[in-house]
């Protein structure tokens, strides 16, 4: 009898594994916070050339970094990069989407004062839920370790706790014994 050791996923790996279970080739998905492009690249690999990724970021450096990664991987043809805040999502999304991913906070390696905020994030999440297909997933990675992140985390949790359970299932994935206000993930799944 062999024994295998199964480790708990870190937050972002768990988000990716969960999204991969829901998204199929040909789907349309959203990266609400393109950042340095890693999540956009991941989503593009999930939907393939018959699918579509729409990625938002307000910072020009994020768009450039994401575009570079996509072009290097040969995946830029099925990704729309939009340089605007995710709160403007409704202006660009006109159909149902299978998954939406948020990775909140600030752009690693950039100005830490330029962060996502509770006001814009909540507006984007509400809009995202309206476009989410039945069975679809909205995943958000939250970083409460900085002041704006703590405010945003409290607002997002309060909002999510009030969602009607008959329509939306909400799951929190967190390591509760980590110090320094460790990041955590929320998953919102639209029920069929």
Order of alpha helices (4+ residues) and beta strands (2+ residues): alpha-beta-alpha-beta-alpha-beta-beta-alpha-beta-alpha-beta-beta
